[in-house]
Amino acid sequence: MTPSFRLLTKRRFLPLFATQFLGAFNDNLFRTAMILLVIYRIYNDPAEEAAFSAIAGGLFILPFFLFSALSGQLADCHDKAAIIRIVKTAEIGIMIIGATGLFIENVPLMLVALLSMGAHSTFFGPIKYAILPQHLEEDQVLPGTGLVEAGTYIAILGGTIVGGIISSEQAAVGVLIVAVIGWFSGRQVPPAPPMTQDAGVDFHVIRSSIQLVSNTMHIRRLFLAIMAISFFWAQGAILAAQFPPLVKNVLGADQQVATLFLAIFSVGVAIGSIAINRLLKGAVSARFAPPSAIVMGLFICDLWWTAHHWPPVTGPLVDLKQFALMHHAERVMIDLLGVAVAGGMFVVPLYAFLTTTVQKTETARTVAANNIVNSGAMVTATLILAGLVWCGVSVAETLLIVAVASVGAATIAWRLHLACD
């Protein structure tokens, strides 16, 4: 077995890792800079800000519904490295539009760039996982998947932090520079020719999406894996949406603490992504997924308990230094780290399972079907959360609901383990 980090010295892996890392970093750099610009400099009305957040979130997810099936077909029928080069070239054009929007503070231009970045991620998403079984040995797929997942979360963290501390003008220059570097790294990805001679692609996005999901989900092992991953992303969508109100309205802390929470979560997922490979010794297996889901739920339960008994917020918001000195602050941070580590250990083997238990001619389609279902789960979870909040459910109580959902994730993962391991 090749140790995880040794893969970073291999040309068949490093360019893909760097390209994915830079793409995720740039995506979050632009989104963070855009959101802060719109909320703090352009809009000054809660209703407008809420509408902008809803529109932005919907625009970014929309391409995953519309184009995931098409992206999966194209990736399976054409050279994946060639598609990467096309996608990264498109990113430069997208970021020119986005940078212009940041410079002149034009909301429609920024939203066009955001929608386009969603499409960019939609077409790159199936490739970053489907190309691994083609370039790596069988016992390297799990560590490779773990490194990609870990790198993604570190990139998300880095892009979010940088986007939050530099000016919109600096961010505009930054996204262009990162896009160009990503274009160069994408050109270094070794060829990954199609494994099938079938070049047929259905460009009817609705019909092909329905057919792709139907063809994938009727296979029991894939159904179980995709549903387990979707549970994870549904939980993640609720947690991500609740971080800001949890920090501000329950813990009484400012943006510094919110950034710390994001950092802890991102590092935790990265740790879990690497740790699970050490436990499984390179084997693709779901046997640690059920206990990981339960552990994730237990940490969320403890986070709920702490938040539920947190003293009422009075006075101004506390900064990072003040928060660190508060009673039970360390407990909150440990809970967050525990949730993230367990989450990384839960989801990484499932992604590796998707790409190694199907024929190499179908890996991109399988990942694309997974992306469609995951997107639906995230939207559904967000709508449920909005309904619960509208009905008066508190932030702390929504955490408890997420904890209960971990039981469902563990149950599905256990069935997958029994069926396939």
C-alpha positions in Angstrom: 0.0 0.0 0.0 1.2 3.5 -0.9 1.0 5.8 2.1 -1.5 8.7 1.5 1.0 11.5 1.4 3.4 9.7 -0.9 0.7 10.0 -3.6 1.5 13.8 -3.7 4.8 13.0 -5.3 3.2 11.1 -8.2 2.4 12.9 -11.5 -0.6 10.7 -11.9 -2.1 12.3 -8.8 -0.5 15.6 -7.8 -1.8 17.7 -10.8 -5.3 16.5 -10.2 -5.0 17.2 -6.5 -3.6 20.7 -7.2 -6.3 21.5 -9.8 -9.1 20.4 -7.4 -7.5 22.3 -4.5 -7.2 25.5 -6.5 -10.7 25.3 -7.9 -12.3 24.8 -4.4 -10.1 27.7 -3.1 -11.1 30.0 -5.9 -14.7 29.1 -5.6 -14.9 30.0 -1.9 -12.6 33.1 -2.3 -15.0 34.5 -4.8 -18.2 33.6 -3.0 -17.0 35.0 0.3 -15.8 38.2 -1.2 -19.1 38.6 -3.1 -21.2 38.0 0.0 -19.3 40.4 2.2 -19.3 43.0 -0.5 -23.1 42.7 -1.1 -24.1 42.6 2.6 -21.7 45.2 4.0 -21.3 47.7 1.1 -24.1 47.3 -1.5 -27.2 46.3 0.5 -28.3 47.8 3.8 -31.7 46.1 4.2 -32.3 42.7 5.9 -35.0 41.7 3.3 -32.7 42.4 0.4 -29.9 40.6 2.0 -32.1 37.5 2.7 -33.4 37.6 -0.9 -29.8 37.8 -2.2 -28.7 34.8 0.0 -31.6 32.7 -1.3 -31.0 33.6 -4.9 -27.2 33.0 -4.6 -27.7 29.6 -3.0 -30.2 28.5 -5.6 -28.1 29.7 -8.5 -25.1 27.7 -7.4 -27.0 24.5 -6.8 -29.1 24.7 -10.0 -26.4 23.5 -12.4 -26.0 20.3 -10.3 -29.6 19.4 -11.0 -29.5 20.4 -14.7 -26.1 19.2 -15.9 -24.8 16.4 -13.6 -26.1 13.7 -15.9 -24.6 15.4 -18.9 -21.3 15.9 -17.2 -21.2 12.2 -16.2 -21.9 11.0 -19.7 -19.2 13.3 -21.2 -16.6 12.2 -18.6 -17.2 8.5 -19.4 -17.2 9.0 -23.1 -14.3 11.4 -23.6 -10.8 11.9 -22.2 -11.2 13.2 -18.7 -8.0 15.1 -18.8 -9.1 16.9 -21.9 -12.4 17.9 -20.2 -10.4 19.2 -17.2 -8.4 21.5 -19.6 -11.6 22.8 -21.1 -13.2 23.4 -17.7 -10.2 25.2 -16.3 -10.0 27.4 -19.4 -13.7 28.3 -18.9 -12.9 29.2 -15.3 -10.6 32.0 -16.5 -13.5 33.5 -18.5 -15.9 33.0 -15.6 -13.5 34.8 -13.2 -13.1 37.7 -15.6 -16.8 38.2 -15.3 -16.7 37.7 -11.5 -13.7 40.0 -11.1 -15.4 42.7 -13.1 -18.5 42.4 -10.9 -16.4 42.8 -7.8 -14.5 45.8 -9.2 -17.6 47.8 -10.3 -19.9 46.3 -7.5 -22.4 44.9 -10.0 -24.6 42.3 -8.4 -26.0 40.8 -11.7 -22.5 40.2 -13.0 -21.4 38.5 -9.8 -24.5 36.3 -9.8 -23.8 35.3 -13.4 -20.2 34.3 -12.4 -21.7 32.4 -9.4 -24.1 30.4 -11.6 -21.2 29.7 -14.0 -19.0 28.5 -11.2 -21.7 26.1 -10.2 -21.7 24.8 -13.7 -17.9 24.6 -13.6 -18.1 22.5 -10.4 -20.8 20.3 -11.9 -18.6 19.3 -14.8 -15.5 18.9 -12.8 -17.1 17.0 -9.9 -17.6 13.6 -11.5 -14.1 13.7 -13.0 -12.2 14.3 -9.7 -13.4 11.0 -8.3 -13.9 8.9 -11.5 -10.3 9.5 -12.7 -8.8 8.0 -9.5 -9.5 4.3 -10.3 -8.0 5.0 -13.8 -4.8 6.6 -12.6 -4.2 4.8 -9.3 -3.7 1.2 -8.2 -6.6 -0.5 -6.4 -5.1 0.0 -2.9 -4.4 3.6 -3.7 -8.0 4.7 -4.5 -9.1 5.1 -0.9 -6.0 7.2 0.2 -6.4 9.2 -3.0 -10.0 9.9 -2.3 -9.2 10.8 1.3 -6.5 13.3 0.1 -8.9 14.9 -2.4 -11.6 15.2 0.3 -9.1 16.6 2.8 -7.6 19.0 0.3 -11.1 20.2 -0.6 -12.0 21.2 2.9 -8.6 22.9 3.5 -9.1 24.8 0.3 -12.6 25.8 1.4 -11.2 27.0 4.7 -8.4 28.9 3.0 -10.6 30.5 0.4 -13.2 31.6 2.9 -10.6 33.1 5.3 -8.7 35.0 2.5 -12.0 36.2 1.0 -13.0 37.6 4.4 -9.8 39.5 5.1 -8.9 41.1 1.8 -10.8 43.9 -0.1 -13.1 43.1 -3.0 -10.6 44.7 -5.4 -7.8 42.4 -4.1 -10.2 39.5 -4.3 -10.9 40.3 -8.0 -7.2 40.1 -8.8 -6.8 37.0 -6.7 -9.5 35.0 -8.4 -7.9 35.7 -11.8 -4.5 34.7 -10.6 -5.7 31.5 -9.0 -7.7 30.6 -12.1 -4.6 31.0 -14.3 -2.6 28.8 -11.9 -5.4 26.2 -12.0 -5.3 26.3 -15.8 -1.6 25.4 -15.8 -2.0 22.6 -13.2 -5.0 21.2 -15.1 -2.8 20.9 -18.2 -0.4 18.6 -16.3 -3.1 15.9 -15.5 -2.1 12.7 -17.4 -4.4 11.5 -20.2 -7.4 9.5 -19.0 -9.0 8.1 -22.2 -12.6 6.7 -22.2 -12.9 3.1 -21.2 -15.7 2.5 -23.6 -16.3 3.1 -27.4 -19.9 4.2 -26.8 -19.8 7.9 -27.5 -23.6 8.4 -27.3 -24.6 11.4 -25.1 -28.2 12.4 -24.3 -28.3 16.2 -24.3 -31.9 16.3 -23.0 -30.9 17.3 -19.5 -34.2 16.4 -17.7 -34.7 13.0 -19.4 -31.0 12.1 -19.0 -31.0 13.1 -15.3 -34.1 11.0 -14.6 -32.7 8.0 -16.5 -29.3 8.3 -14.9 -30.6 8.4 -11.4 -33.1 5.5 -12.1 -30.4 3.3 -13.7 -28.0 3.9 -10.8 -30.4 3.8 -7.8 -32.0 0.4 -8.8 -28.7 -1.2 -7.9 -28.9 -1.9 -4.2 -25.3 -1.3 -3.2 -25.2 2.0 -5.1 -28.6 3.0 -3.7 -27.4 2.4 -0.2 -24.1 4.2 -0.7 -25.7 7.3 -2.4 -28.4 7.5 0.3 -25.8 7.4 3.1 -23.7 10.1 1.4 -26.9 12.2 0.9 -27.7 11.9 4.6 -24.3 13.3 5.3 -24.7 16.2 3.0 -28.2 17.0 4.3 -26.8 17.1 7.8 -23.9 19.2 6.6 -26.3 21.7 4.9 -28.2 22.2 8.1 -25.0 22.6 10.2 -23.5 25.1 7.7 -26.7 27.1 7.7 -26.9 27.1 11.5 -23.3 28.1 12.2 -23.8 31.9 11.9 -27.0 32.1 14.0 -25.5 29.6 16.5 -22.4 31.7 17.0 -24.2 35.1 17.1 -27.5 34.4 18.7 -26.8 31.4 21.0 -23.2 31.8 21.9 -23.1 35.6 21.7 -19.8 35.7 19.7 -18.7 37.6 16.7 -17.4 36.8 13.2 -13.9 35.8 14.5 -15.5 32.9 16.4 -17.6 31.9 13.4 -14.4 31.7 11.3 -12.8 29.6 14.1 -15.7 27.2 13.9 -15.3 26.9 10.2 -11.5 26.3 10.6 -12.1 23.6 13.2 -14.7 21.9 11.0 -12.6 22.0 7.9 -9.5 20.7 9.7 -11.5 18.0 11.4 -12.9 16.6 8.1 -9.4 16.6 6.7 -8.1 14.6 9.7 -11.0 12.1 9.4 -10.4 11.7 5.7 -6.8 10.7 6.3 -7.4 8.7 9.4 -9.9 6.4 7.8 -7.3 5.3 5.3 -5.0 4.3 8.1 -7.7 2.3 9.8 -8.8 0.5 6.6 -5.2 0.1 5.3 -6.2 1.1 1.8 -9.1 -1.4 1.6 -12.4 0.1 0.3 -15.0 -0.9 3.0 -18.0 0.6 4.7 -17.4 -1.2 8.0 -16.4 2.0 9.9 -19.1 4.1 8.4 -21.9 3.1 10.9 -19.9 3.8 14.1 -18.6 7.0 12.5 -22.2 8.2 12.0 -23.1 7.3 15.5 -20.1 9.1 16.9 -21.0 12.1 14.8 -24.5 12.1 16.2 -23.2 11.8 19.8 -20.9 14.8 19.4 -23.8 16.8 17.9 -26.0 15.8 20.9 -23.3 17.1 23.2 -23.1 20.3 21.2 -26.9 20.6 21.5 -26.8 20.1 25.2 -24.1 22.7 25.6 -25.9 25.2 23.4 -29.2 24.5 25.1 -27.7 25.4 28.5 -25.6 28.3 27.3 -26.2 31.5 29.3 -28.6 34.0 27.6 -26.8 36.5 25.3 -26.6 39.9 26.9 -24.5 42.9 25.9 -22.1 43.2 22.9 -20.8 40.1 21.0 -17.6 38.7 22.4 -14.5 38.3 20.3 -12.3 35.2 19.9 -10.1 35.9 22.9 -13.1 36.5 25.2 -14.9 33.4 23.9 -11.9 31.2 24.5 -12.0 32.2 28.2 -15.8 31.4 28.6 -16.9 28.3 30.5 -17.5 25.3 28.2 -16.0 27.1 25.2 -13.5 24.3 24.8 -16.3 21.8 25.0 -18.0 23.4 22.0 -14.8 23.3 20.0 -14.1 19.7 20.9 -17.6 18.8 19.8 -17.2 20.5 16.5 -13.9 18.8 15.9 -15.4 15.4 16.8 -18.3 15.9 14.4 -16.0 16.8 11.6 -13.5 14.0 12.1 -16.3 11.4 12.3 -17.9 13.0 9.3 -14.7 12.6 7.2 -14.3 9.0 8.3 -17.9 8.4 7.3 -18.1 9.8 3.9 -14.6 9.2 2.3 -15.0 5.3 2.1 -18.4 5.8 0.6 -17.1 7.9 -2.2 -14.3 5.4 -2.8 -16.9 2.7 -2.8 -18.9 4.5 -5.6 -15.8 4.6 -7.9 -14.5 1.1 -7.3 -17.6 -1.1 -7.3 -18.7 -0.2 -10.8 -17.0 -0.7 -14.1 -14.5 2.0 -15.0 -16.7 2.8 -18.0 -19.5 4.0 -15.6 -17.6 5.7 -12.8 -18.3 9.3 -13.8 -22.0 8.5 -14.5 -22.2 7.0 -11.0 -20.7 10.0 -9.3 -22.9 12.3 -11.4 -26.0 10.4 -10.2 -24.8 10.7 -6.7 -24.3 14.5 -7.1 -27.9 14.9 -8.3 -29.3 13.0 -5.3 -27.0 14.8 -2.9 -28.1 18.2 -4.3 -31.7 17.2 -3.8 -31.1 16.1 -0.3 -29.3 19.4 0.5 -32.2 21.5 -0.9 -34.7 19.4 0.9 -32.8 19.7 4.2 -32.6 23.5 3.8 -36.3 23.7 3.1 -37.1 21.6 6.1 -34.8 23.8 8.2 -36.6 26.9 6.9 -39.9 25.4 7.8 -38.8 24.4 11.3 -37.4 27.9 12.0 -40.6 29.5 10.7 -42.5 27.2 13.2 -40.4 28.5 16.0 -37.8 25.7 16.4 -34.7 27.1 18.0 -31.1 26.8 16.6 -30.2 24.4 19.5 -33.2 22.2 18.7 -32.3 21.9 15.0 -28.9 20.5 16.2 -30.8 17.7 18.0 -32.7 16.9 14.8 -29.4 16.6 12.9 -28.2 14.3 15.7 -31.2 12.0 15.3 -30.6 11.9 11.5 -27.2 10.3 12.2 -29.1 7.2 13.3 -30.6 7.0 9.8 -27.2 7.5 8.2 -25.7 4.7 10.4 -28.6 2.4 9.6 -28.1 2.8 5.8 -24.3 2.4 6.1 -24.7 -0.8 8.2 -26.9 -2.3 5.5 -24.3 -1.4 2.9 -21.6 -3.0 5.0 -23.6 -6.2 5.4 -24.4 -6.3 1.7 -21.0 -5.6 0.3 -18.1 -6.1 2.8 
